[in-house]
Amino acid sequence: GRTNVTDFFLTIRDLMSWLCIMLEGGEATRRQRWWREKGRMTRAQFTEMMDAHDYYCSESRANIVRWCVAFAVTFKMYIRMAADGYINEAITPATKWALE
């Protein structure tokens, strides 16, 4: 029960982290990632260097986080509904309010 649910949420977190790390981005992101070799940048330099790839990756990372949160919330709602509806054979008003 609980261990499987915990593992499920940990898997979602790992997937989200892996996907966000694997998006390479543009030149500004590469330079920020490998700053030891190329030197540190200020925020103004980073913003100036950003290209279309950096913007696309930033938007993609935000979408990945949104989808993972939506997936986790949907799973939690399903588990709540299944626990009350199937096990107890009735959904309490408090659970119904939480689902809505």
Backbone atoms as SQL, in Angstrom:
CREATE TABLE atoms (id INTEGER PRIMARY KEY, chain TEXT, resi INTEGER, resn TEXT, atom TEXT, x REAL, y REAL, z REAL);
INSERT INTO atoms VALUES
  (1, 'A', 1, 'GLY', 'N', 0.779, -1.183, 0.000),
  (2, 'A', 1, 'GLY', 'CA', 0.000, 0.000, 0.000),
  (3, 'A', 1, 'GLY', 'C', 0.830, 1.261, 0.000),
  (4, 'A', 2, 'ARG', 'N', 1.251, 1.670, 1.187),
  (5, 'A', 2, 'ARG', 'CA', 1.953, 2.946, 1.311),
  (6, 'A', 2, 'ARG', 'C', 3.306, 2.926, 0.613),
  (7, 'A', 3, 'THR', 'N', 3.986, 1.821, 0.690),
  (8, 'A', 3, 'THR', 'CA', 5.286, 1.729, 0.043),
  (9, 'A', 3, 'THR', 'C', 5.152, 1.872, -1.465),
  (10, 'A', 4, 'ASN', 'N', 4.135, 1.250, -2.039),
  (11, 'A', 4, 'ASN', 'CA', 3.927, 1.369, -3.482),
  (12, 'A', 4, 'ASN', 'C', 3.586, 2.795, -3.891),
  (13, 'A', 5, 'VAL', 'N', 2.758, 3.462, -3.093),
  (14, 'A', 5, 'VAL', 'CA', 2.404, 4.856, -3.396),
  (15, 'A', 5, 'VAL', 'C', 3.639, 5.745, -3.271),
  (16, 'A', 6, 'THR', 'N', 4.433, 5.531, -2.242),
  (17, 'A', 6, 'THR', 'CA', 5.663, 6.310, -2.084),
  (18, 'A', 6, 'THR', 'C', 6.601, 6.080, -3.249),
  (19, 'A', 7, 'ASP', 'N', 6.765, 4.834, -3.642),
  (20, 'A', 7, 'ASP', 'CA', 7.606, 4.524, -4.802),
  (21, 'A', 7, 'ASP', 'C', 7.079, 5.176, -6.078),
  (22, 'A', 8, 'PHE', 'N', 5.761, 5.235, -6.219),
  (23, 'A', 8, 'PHE', 'CA', 5.158, 5.868, -7.388),
  (24, 'A', 8, 'PHE', 'C', 5.503, 7.350, -7.437),
  (25, 'A', 9, 'PHE', 'N', 5.360, 8.049, -6.297),
  (26, 'A', 9, 'PHE', 'CA', 5.676, 9.469, -6.268),
  (27, 'A', 9, 'PHE', 'C', 7.180, 9.717, -6.441),
  (28, 'A', 10, 'LEU', 'N', 7.996, 8.830, -5.909),
  (29, 'A', 10, 'LEU', 'CA', 9.444, 8.957, -6.113),
  (30, 'A', 10, 'LEU', 'C', 9.814, 8.748, -7.573),
  (31, 'A', 11, 'THR', 'N', 9.121, 7.841, -8.240),
  (32, 'A', 11, 'THR', 'CA', 9.370, 7.614, -9.665),
  (33, 'A', 11, 'THR', 'C', 8.984, 8.841, -10.484),
  (34, 'A', 12, 'ILE', 'N', 7.867, 9.459, -10.142),
  (35, 'A', 12, 'ILE', 'CA', 7.470, 10.689, -10.834),
  (36, 'A', 12, 'ILE', 'C', 8.529, 11.771, -10.631),
  (37, 'A', 13, 'ARG', 'N', 9.003, 11.914, -9.397),
  (38, 'A', 13, 'ARG', 'CA', 10.038, 12.915, -9.118),
  (39, 'A', 13, 'ARG', 'C', 11.318, 12.629, -9.889),
  (40, 'A', 14, 'ASP', 'N', 11.733, 11.359, -9.931),
  (41, 'A', 14, 'ASP', 'CA', 12.940, 10.998, -10.660),
  (42, 'A', 14, 'ASP', 'C', 12.787, 11.243, -12.152),
  (43, 'A', 15, 'LEU', 'N', 11.632, 10.915, -12.693),
  (44, 'A', 15, 'LEU', 'CA', 11.377, 11.154, -14.111),
  (45, 'A', 15, 'LEU', 'C', 11.437, 12.643, -14.423),
  (46, 'A', 16, 'MET', 'N', 10.810, 13.450, -13.575),
  (47, 'A', 16, 'MET', 'CA', 10.816, 14.895, -13.777),
  (48, 'A', 16, 'MET', 'C', 12.246, 15.434, -13.708),
  (49, 'A', 17, 'SER', 'N', 13.010, 15.009, -12.729),
  (50, 'A', 17, 'SER', 'CA', 14.392, 15.471, -12.589),
  (51, 'A', 17, 'SER', 'C', 15.230, 15.055, -13.790),
  (52, 'A', 18, 'TRP', 'N', 15.085, 13.820, -14.209),
  (53, 'A', 18, 'TRP', 'CA', 15.853, 13.312, -15.337),
  (54, 'A', 18, 'TRP', 'C', 15.529, 14.084, -16.613),
  (55, 'A', 19, 'LEU', 'N', 14.244, 14.332, -16.847),
  (56, 'A', 19, 'LEU', 'CA', 13.860, 15.059, -18.057),
  (57, 'A', 19, 'LEU', 'C', 14.352, 16.500, -18.030),
  (58, 'A', 20, 'CYS', 'N', 14.289, 17.141, -16.878),
  (59, 'A', 20, 'CYS', 'CA', 14.763, 18.529, -16.792),
  (60, 'A', 20, 'CYS', 'C', 16.277, 18.616, -16.970),
  (61, 'A', 21, 'ILE', 'N', 17.002, 17.636, -16.481),
  (62, 'A', 21, 'ILE', 'CA', 18.464, 17.648, -16.627),
  (63, 'A', 21, 'ILE', 'C', 18.876, 17.354, -18.061),
  (64, 'A', 22, 'MET', 'N', 18.154, 16.476, -18.740),
  (65, 'A', 22, 'MET', 'CA', 18.534, 16.073, -20.086),
  (66, 'A', 22, 'MET', 'C', 18.271, 17.141, -21.152),
  (67, 'A', 23, 'LEU', 'N', 17.432, 18.126, -20.844),
  (68, 'A', 23, 'LEU', 'CA', 17.222, 19.209, -21.798),
  (69, 'A', 23, 'LEU', 'C', 18.435, 20.125, -21.747),
  (70, 'A', 24, 'GLU', 'N', 19.195, 20.144, -22.829),
  (71, 'A', 24, 'GLU', 'CA', 20.483, 20.828, -22.799),
  (72, 'A', 24, 'GLU', 'C', 20.356, 22.343, -22.887),
  (73, 'A', 25, 'GLY', 'N', 19.488, 22.837, -23.722),
  (74, 'A', 25, 'GLY', 'CA', 19.344, 24.279, -23.861),
  (75, 'A', 25, 'GLY', 'C', 20.315, 24.848, -24.874),
  (76, 'A', 26, 'GLY', 'N', 20.468, 26.150, -24.832),
  (77, 'A', 26, 'GLY', 'CA', 21.327, 26.847, -25.782),
  (78, 'A', 26, 'GLY', 'C', 22.694, 27.156, -25.194),
  (79, 'A', 27, 'GLU', 'N', 23.341, 28.144, -25.796),
  (80, 'A', 27, 'GLU', 'CA', 24.712, 28.491, -25.411),
  (81, 'A', 27, 'GLU', 'C', 24.782, 29.025, -23.982),
  (82, 'A', 28, 'ALA', 'N', 23.819, 29.822, -23.573),
  (83, 'A', 28, 'ALA', 'CA', 23.851, 30.380, -22.210),
  (84, 'A', 28, 'ALA', 'C', 23.743, 29.278, -21.167),
  (85, 'A', 29, 'THR', 'N', 22.877, 28.310, -21.398),
  (86, 'A', 29, 'THR', 'CA', 22.717, 27.220, -20.443),
  (87, 'A', 29, 'THR', 'C', 23.968, 26.347, -20.399),
  (88, 'A', 30, 'ARG', 'N', 24.567, 26.084, -21.560),
  (89, 'A', 30, 'ARG', 'CA', 25.804, 25.285, -21.588),
  (90, 'A', 30, 'ARG', 'C', 26.932, 26.002, -20.833),
  (91, 'A', 31, 'ARG', 'N', 27.016, 27.299, -21.053),
  (92, 'A', 31, 'ARG', 'CA', 28.077, 28.042, -20.369),
  (93, 'A', 31, 'ARG', 'C', 27.820, 28.095, -18.865),
  (94, 'A', 32, 'GLN', 'N', 26.567, 28.237, -18.485),
  (95, 'A', 32, 'GLN', 'CA', 26.228, 28.248, -17.054),
  (96, 'A', 32, 'GLN', 'C', 26.520, 26.889, -16.420),
  (97, 'A', 33, 'ARG', 'N', 26.277, 25.816, -17.168),
  (98, 'A', 33, 'ARG', 'CA', 26.505, 24.463, -16.650),
  (99, 'A', 33, 'ARG', 'C', 27.998, 24.166, -16.500),
  (100, 'A', 34, 'TRP', 'N', 28.802, 24.634, -17.446),
  (101, 'A', 34, 'TRP', 'CA', 30.240, 24.352, -17.433),
  (102, 'A', 34, 'TRP', 'C', 31.022, 25.610, -17.069),
  (103, 'A', 35, 'TRP', 'N', 30.608, 26.301, -16.029),
  (104, 'A', 35, 'TRP', 'CA', 31.201, 27.579, -15.664),
  (105, 'A', 35, 'TRP', 'C', 32.649, 27.456, -15.220),
  (106, 'A', 36, 'ARG', 'N', 33.065, 26.305, -14.724),
  (107, 'A', 36, 'ARG', 'CA', 34.453, 26.155, -14.253),
  (108, 'A', 36, 'ARG', 'C', 35.439, 26.298, -15.402),
  (109, 'A', 37, 'GLU', 'N', 35.053, 25.839, -16.597),
  (110, 'A', 37, 'GLU', 'CA', 35.946, 25.910, -17.753),
  (111, 'A', 37, 'GLU', 'C', 35.900, 27.273, -18.440),
  (112, 'A', 38, 'LYS', 'N', 34.728, 27.912, -18.430),
  (113, 'A', 38, 'LYS', 'CA', 34.565, 29.144, -19.204),
  (114, 'A', 38, 'LYS', 'C', 34.427, 30.394, -18.350),
  (115, 'A', 39, 'GLY', 'N', 34.394, 30.247, -17.044),
  (116, 'A', 39, 'GLY', 'CA', 34.256, 31.403, -16.160),
  (117, 'A', 39, 'GLY', 'C', 32.802, 31.690, -15.816),
  (118, 'A', 40, 'ARG', 'N', 32.607, 32.290, -14.665),
  (119, 'A', 40, 'ARG', 'CA', 31.248, 32.609, -14.208),
  (120, 'A', 40, 'ARG', 'C', 30.653, 33.749, -15.017),
  (121, 'A', 41, 'MET', 'N', 29.309, 33.752, -15.064),
  (122, 'A', 41, 'MET', 'CA', 28.580, 34.824, -15.734),
  (123, 'A', 41, 'MET', 'C', 27.694, 35.528, -14.726),
  (124, 'A', 42, 'THR', 'N', 27.478, 36.805, -14.942),
  (125, 'A', 42, 'THR', 'CA', 26.490, 37.522, -14.142),
  (126, 'A', 42, 'THR', 'C', 25.113, 37.246, -14.732),
  (127, 'A', 43, 'ARG', 'N', 24.078, 37.638, -14.018),
  (128, 'A', 43, 'ARG', 'CA', 22.703, 37.434, -14.502),
  (129, 'A', 43, 'ARG', 'C', 22.479, 38.217, -15.800),
  (130, 'A', 44, 'ALA', 'N', 23.046, 39.424, -15.896),
  (131, 'A', 44, 'ALA', 'CA', 22.884, 40.227, -17.113),
  (132, 'A', 44, 'ALA', 'C', 23.554, 39.551, -18.317),
  (133, 'A', 45, 'GLN', 'N', 24.750, 38.993, -18.112),
  (134, 'A', 45, 'GLN', 'CA', 25.431, 38.291, -19.201),
  (135, 'A', 45, 'GLN', 'C', 24.641, 37.054, -19.624),
  (136, 'A', 46, 'PHE', 'N', 24.102, 36.342, -18.640),
  (137, 'A', 46, 'PHE', 'CA', 23.322, 35.148, -18.956),
  (138, 'A', 46, 'PHE', 'C', 22.093, 35.516, -19.780),
  (139, 'A', 47, 'THR', 'N', 21.370, 36.557, -19.364),
  (140, 'A', 47, 'THR', 'CA', 20.173, 36.991, -20.082),
  (141, 'A', 47, 'THR', 'C', 20.522, 37.458, -21.487),
  (142, 'A', 48, 'GLU', 'N', 21.649, 38.119, -21.627),
  (143, 'A', 48, 'GLU', 'CA', 22.079, 38.606, -22.941),
  (144, 'A', 48, 'GLU', 'C', 22.436, 37.456, -23.883),
  (145, 'A', 49, 'MET', 'N', 22.999, 36.383, -23.340),
  (146, 'A', 49, 'MET', 'CA', 23.430, 35.241, -24.173),
  (147, 'A', 49, 'MET', 'C', 22.291, 34.290, -24.543),
  (148, 'A', 50, 'MET', 'N', 21.152, 34.395, -23.860),
  (149, 'A', 50, 'MET', 'CA', 20.068, 33.431, -24.096),
  (150, 'A', 50, 'MET', 'C', 19.595, 33.483, -25.543),
  (151, 'A', 51, 'ASP', 'N', 19.417, 32.310, -26.122),
  (152, 'A', 51, 'ASP', 'CA', 18.903, 32.216, -27.483),
  (153, 'A', 51, 'ASP', 'C', 17.590, 31.430, -27.473),
  (154, 'A', 52, 'ALA', 'N', 17.087, 31.097, -28.646),
  (155, 'A', 52, 'ALA', 'CA', 15.790, 30.418, -28.760),
  (156, 'A', 52, 'ALA', 'C', 15.807, 29.061, -28.060),
  (157, 'A', 53, 'HIS', 'N', 16.920, 28.344, -28.124),
  (158, 'A', 53, 'HIS', 'CA', 17.001, 27.030, -27.480),
  (159, 'A', 53, 'HIS', 'C', 16.859, 27.148, -25.960),
  (160, 'A', 54, 'ASP', 'N', 17.443, 28.196, -25.391),
  (161, 'A', 54, 'ASP', 'CA', 17.309, 28.404, -23.944),
  (162, 'A', 54, 'ASP', 'C', 15.859, 28.666, -23.563),
  (163, 'A', 55, 'TYR', 'N', 15.178, 29.487, -24.353),
  (164, 'A', 55, 'TYR', 'CA', 13.775, 29.789, -24.057),
  (165, 'A', 55, 'TYR', 'C', 12.890, 28.549, -24.222),
  (166, 'A', 56, 'TYR', 'N', 13.125, 27.775, -25.278),
  (167, 'A', 56, 'TYR', 'CA', 12.336, 26.552, -25.492),
  (168, 'A', 56, 'TYR', 'C', 12.551, 25.548, -24.363),
  (169, 'A', 57, 'CYS', 'N', 13.787, 25.383, -23.946),
  (170, 'A', 57, 'CYS', 'CA', 14.075, 24.440, -22.856),
  (171, 'A', 57, 'CYS', 'C', 13.488, 24.915, -21.537),
  (172, 'A', 58, 'SER', 'N', 13.545, 26.208, -21.293),
  (173, 'A', 58, 'SER', 'CA', 12.945, 26.739, -20.070),
  (174, 'A', 58, 'SER', 'C', 11.445, 26.485, -20.047),
  (175, 'A', 59, 'GLU', 'N', 10.790, 26.719, -21.176),
  (176, 'A', 59, 'GLU', 'CA', 9.356, 26.459, -21.266),
  (177, 'A', 59, 'GLU', 'C', 9.056, 24.967, -21.147),
  (178, 'A', 60, 'SER', 'N', 9.887, 24.140, -21.745),
  (179, 'A', 60, 'SER', 'CA', 9.684, 22.688, -21.664),
  (180, 'A', 60, 'SER', 'C', 9.854, 22.182, -20.240),
  (181, 'A', 61, 'ARG', 'N', 10.834, 22.706, -19.525),
  (182, 'A', 61, 'ARG', 'CA', 11.026, 22.304, -18.130),
  (183, 'A', 61, 'ARG', 'C', 9.818, 22.669, -17.281),
  (184, 'A', 62, 'ALA', 'N', 9.289, 23.865, -17.507),
  (185, 'A', 62, 'ALA', 'CA', 8.091, 24.280, -16.757),
  (186, 'A', 62, 'ALA', 'C', 6.915, 23.363, -17.086),
  (187, 'A', 63, 'ASN', 'N', 6.758, 22.993, -18.347),
  (188, 'A', 63, 'ASN', 'CA', 5.671, 22.091, -18.732),
  (189, 'A', 63, 'ASN', 'C', 5.848, 20.703, -18.140),
  (190, 'A', 64, 'ILE', 'N', 7.079, 20.225, -18.070),
  (191, 'A', 64, 'ILE', 'CA', 7.340, 18.911, -17.470),
  (192, 'A', 64, 'ILE', 'C', 6.906, 18.920, -16.004),
  (193, 'A', 65, 'VAL', 'N', 7.268, 19.963, -15.278),
  (194, 'A', 65, 'VAL', 'CA', 6.888, 20.062, -13.870),
  (195, 'A', 65, 'VAL', 'C', 5.370, 20.139, -13.739),
  (196, 'A', 66, 'ARG', 'N', 4.722, 20.927, -14.601),
  (197, 'A', 66, 'ARG', 'CA', 3.254, 21.039, -14.541),
  (198, 'A', 66, 'ARG', 'C', 2.578, 19.698, -14.782),
  (199, 'A', 67, 'TRP', 'N', 3.037, 18.959, -15.787),
  (200, 'A', 67, 'TRP', 'CA', 2.423, 17.668, -16.099),
  (201, 'A', 67, 'TRP', 'C', 2.646, 16.657, -14.979),
  (202, 'A', 68, 'CYS', 'N', 3.826, 16.663, -14.372),
  (203, 'A', 68, 'CYS', 'CA', 4.088, 15.732, -13.268),
  (204, 'A', 68, 'CYS', 'C', 3.230, 16.063, -12.054),
  (205, 'A', 69, 'VAL', 'N', 3.060, 17.347, -11.758),
  (206, 'A', 69, 'VAL', 'CA', 2.199, 17.729, -10.636),
  (207, 'A', 69, 'VAL', 'C', 0.753, 17.344, -10.928),
  (208, 'A', 70, 'ALA', 'N', 0.290, 17.590, -12.158),
  (209, 'A', 70, 'ALA', 'CA', -1.083, 17.217, -12.520),
  (210, 'A', 70, 'ALA', 'C', -1.278, 15.703, -12.433),
  (211, 'A', 71, 'PHE', 'N', -0.288, 14.946, -12.867),
  (212, 'A', 71, 'PHE', 'CA', -0.359, 13.490, -12.797),
  (213, 'A', 71, 'PHE', 'C', -0.431, 13.016, -11.350),
  (214, 'A', 72, 'ALA', 'N', 0.380, 13.621, -10.468),
  (215, 'A', 72, 'ALA', 'CA', 0.387, 13.238, -9.060),
  (216, 'A', 72, 'ALA', 'C', -0.941, 13.590, -8.382),
  (217, 'A', 73, 'VAL', 'N', -1.487, 14.762, -8.699),
  (218, 'A', 73, 'VAL', 'CA', -2.764, 15.160, -8.107),
  (219, 'A', 73, 'VAL', 'C', -3.887, 14.250, -8.582),
  (220, 'A', 74, 'THR', 'N', -3.874, 13.898, -9.863),
  (221, 'A', 74, 'THR', 'CA', -4.880, 12.990, -10.399),
  (222, 'A', 74, 'THR', 'C', -4.796, 11.623, -9.734),
  (223, 'A', 75, 'PHE', 'N', -3.587, 11.137, -9.546),
  (224, 'A', 75, 'PHE', 'CA', -3.398, 9.849, -8.876),
  (225, 'A', 75, 'PHE', 'C', -3.917, 9.890, -7.445),
  (226, 'A', 76, 'LYS', 'N', -3.621, 10.987, -6.737),
  (227, 'A', 76, 'LYS', 'CA', -4.087, 11.125, -5.362),
  (228, 'A', 76, 'LYS', 'C', -5.615, 11.162, -5.303),
  (229, 'A', 77, 'MET', 'N', -6.231, 11.875, -6.229),
  (230, 'A', 77, 'MET', 'CA', -7.696, 11.928, -6.265),
  (231, 'A', 77, 'MET', 'C', -8.287, 10.551, -6.545),
  (232, 'A', 78, 'TYR', 'N', -7.686, 9.813, -7.454),
  (233, 'A', 78, 'TYR', 'CA', -8.174, 8.474, -7.774),
  (234, 'A', 78, 'TYR', 'C', -8.055, 7.553, -6.566),
  (235, 'A', 79, 'ILE', 'N', -6.923, 7.605, -5.879),
  (236, 'A', 79, 'ILE', 'CA', -6.725, 6.762, -4.694),
  (237, 'A', 79, 'ILE', 'C', -7.733, 7.126, -3.610),
  (238, 'A', 80, 'ARG', 'N', -7.969, 8.416, -3.404),
  (239, 'A', 80, 'ARG', 'CA', -8.935, 8.849, -2.393),
  (240, 'A', 80, 'ARG', 'C', -10.332, 8.348, -2.742),
  (241, 'A', 81, 'MET', 'N', -10.708, 8.473, -4.002),
  (242, 'A', 81, 'MET', 'CA', -12.024, 8.030, -4.435),
  (243, 'A', 81, 'MET', 'C', -12.137, 6.503, -4.347),
  (244, 'A', 82, 'ALA', 'N', -11.088, 5.798, -4.753),
  (245, 'A', 82, 'ALA', 'CA', -11.128, 4.345, -4.730),
  (246, 'A', 82, 'ALA', 'C', -11.188, 3.812, -3.298),
  (247, 'A', 83, 'ALA', 'N', -10.448, 4.452, -2.389),
  (248, 'A', 83, 'ALA', 'CA', -10.440, 3.979, -1.006),
  (249, 'A', 83, 'ALA', 'C', -11.813, 4.114, -0.360),
  (250, 'A', 84, 'ASP', 'N', -12.449, 5.251, -0.567),
  (251, 'A', 84, 'ASP', 'CA', -13.774, 5.437, 0.052),
  (252, 'A', 84, 'ASP', 'C', -14.871, 4.738, -0.726),
  (253, 'A', 85, 'GLY', 'N', -14.810, 4.814, -2.046),
  (254, 'A', 85, 'GLY', 'CA', -15.901, 4.271, -2.856),
  (255, 'A', 85, 'GLY', 'C', -15.925, 2.767, -2.935),
  (256, 'A', 86, 'TYR', 'N', -14.764, 2.159, -3.106),
  (257, 'A', 86, 'TYR', 'CA', -14.733, 0.711, -3.281),
  (258, 'A', 86, 'TYR', 'C', -14.601, -0.058, -1.974),
  (259, 'A', 87, 'ILE', 'N', -13.821, 0.475, -1.057),
  (260, 'A', 87, 'ILE', 'CA', -13.601, -0.232, 0.199),
  (261, 'A', 87, 'ILE', 'C', -14.761, 0.004, 1.164),
  (262, 'A', 88, 'ASN', 'N', -15.149, 1.267, 1.327),
  (263, 'A', 88, 'ASN', 'CA', -16.218, 1.598, 2.278),
  (264, 'A', 88, 'ASN', 'C', -17.594, 1.612, 1.633),
  (265, 'A', 89, 'GLU', 'N', -17.658, 1.443, 0.336),
  (266, 'A', 89, 'GLU', 'CA', -18.894, 1.388, -0.444),
  (267, 'A', 89, 'GLU', 'C', -19.694, 2.683, -0.415),
  (268, 'A', 90, 'ALA', 'N', -19.091, 3.776, -0.009),
  (269, 'A', 90, 'ALA', 'CA', -19.757, 5.076, -0.029),
  (270, 'A', 90, 'ALA', 'C', -18.696, 6.166, 0.038),
  (271, 'A', 91, 'ILE', 'N', -18.945, 7.257, -0.636),
  (272, 'A', 91, 'ILE', 'CA', -18.042, 8.399, -0.593),
  (273, 'A', 91, 'ILE', 'C', -18.620, 9.398, 0.402),
  (274, 'A', 92, 'THR', 'N', -17.831, 9.742, 1.405),
  (275, 'A', 92, 'THR', 'CA', -18.296, 10.682, 2.419),
  (276, 'A', 92, 'THR', 'C', -18.382, 12.088, 1.832),
  (277, 'A', 93, 'PRO', 'N', -19.199, 12.943, 2.418),
  (278, 'A', 93, 'PRO', 'CA', -19.283, 14.331, 1.922),
  (279, 'A', 93, 'PRO', 'C', -17.938, 15.060, 1.971),
  (280, 'A', 94, 'ALA', 'N', -17.119, 14.772, 2.970),
  (281, 'A', 94, 'ALA', 'CA', -15.814, 15.421, 3.063),
  (282, 'A', 94, 'ALA', 'C', -14.907, 14.995, 1.903),
  (283, 'A', 95, 'THR', 'N', -14.945, 13.710, 1.565),
  (284, 'A', 95, 'THR', 'CA', -14.147, 13.224, 0.437),
  (285, 'A', 95, 'THR', 'C', -14.660, 13.791, -0.864),
  (286, 'A', 96, 'LYS', 'N', -15.958, 13.861, -1.012),
  (287, 'A', 96, 'LYS', 'CA', -16.542, 14.426, -2.220),
  (288, 'A', 96, 'LYS', 'C', -16.146, 15.890, -2.369),
  (289, 'A', 97, 'TRP', 'N', -16.144, 16.625, -1.268),
  (290, 'A', 97, 'TRP', 'CA', -15.730, 18.033, -1.313),
  (291, 'A', 97, 'TRP', 'C', -14.266, 18.143, -1.696),
  (292, 'A', 98, 'ALA', 'N', -13.406, 17.256, -1.151),
  (293, 'A', 98, 'ALA', 'CA', -11.975, 17.282, -1.467),
  (294, 'A', 98, 'ALA', 'C', -11.733, 16.937, -2.933),
  (295, 'A', 99, 'LEU', 'N', -12.543, 16.044, -3.489),
  (296, 'A', 99, 'LEU', 'CA', -12.372, 15.677, -4.896),
  (297, 'A', 99, 'LEU', 'C', -12.783, 16.800, -5.836),
  (298, 'A', 100, 'GLU', 'N', -13.780, 17.548, -5.440),
  (299, 'A', 100, 'GLU', 'CA', -14.246, 18.633, -6.297),
  (300, 'A', 100, 'GLU', 'C', -13.336, 19.823, -6.164);
